[in-house]
């Protein structure tokens, strides 16, 4: 019995840092959430300047008030089917702190949904998907209003090398 209580406390402590406000958005039919503290702004799809010899998920760069912001397509990054952009398609500008430094990145999503206040009773740890499945970019899973929201770890969506590449794109004049 004491061992079960210890496991429950560990689970609670393990997810308490995930409690907070999340901007939710859709990719395909799935819901994802990002900590609102990392969101700089949300914009429509402007003209994106493609950059040659970058990974397929890097759509290019945009000029946002004089700053060059690299833009990635989360559908492509997550190996989902590509679709044409619609009026609901948006770019979420996030600030990411990485070993290579701080960088603002634009992430193309299908549709921005809501800001949700997610409590510990709604959050579960990331399930184990097996040996060959990378899930470091998933902080946890939240059950909100009968929907499952995958909470994303923005600093794990890209590899360190990809961050360095995007950082160099954003620093070009």
Secondary structure as GFF3:
##gff-version 3
##sequence-region A 1 173
A	DSSP	alpha_helix	2	16	.	.	.	ID=ss1
A	DSSP	beta_strand	20	27	.	.	.	ID=ss2
A	DSSP	beta_strand	30	35	.	.	.	ID=ss3
A	DSSP	three_ten_helix	36	38	.	.	.	ID=ss4
A	DSSP	beta_strand	39	43	.	.	.	ID=ss5
A	DSSP	beta_strand	58	64	.	.	.	ID=ss6
A	DSSP	beta_strand	67	73	.	.	.	ID=ss7
A	DSSP	alpha_helix	74	77	.	.	.	ID=ss8
A	DSSP	beta_strand	90	98	.	.	.	ID=ss9
A	DSSP	beta_strand	101	109	.	.	.	ID=ss10
A	DSSP	beta_strand	111	118	.	.	.	ID=ss11
A	DSSP	three_ten_helix	120	122	.	.	.	ID=ss12
A	DSSP	beta_strand	123	125	.	.	.	ID=ss13
A	DSSP	beta_strand	138	144	.	.	.	ID=ss14
A	DSSP	beta_strand	147	152	.	.	.	ID=ss15
A	DSSP	three_ten_helix	154	156	.	.	.	ID=ss16
A	DSSP	alpha_helix	160	170	.	.	.	ID=ss17
###
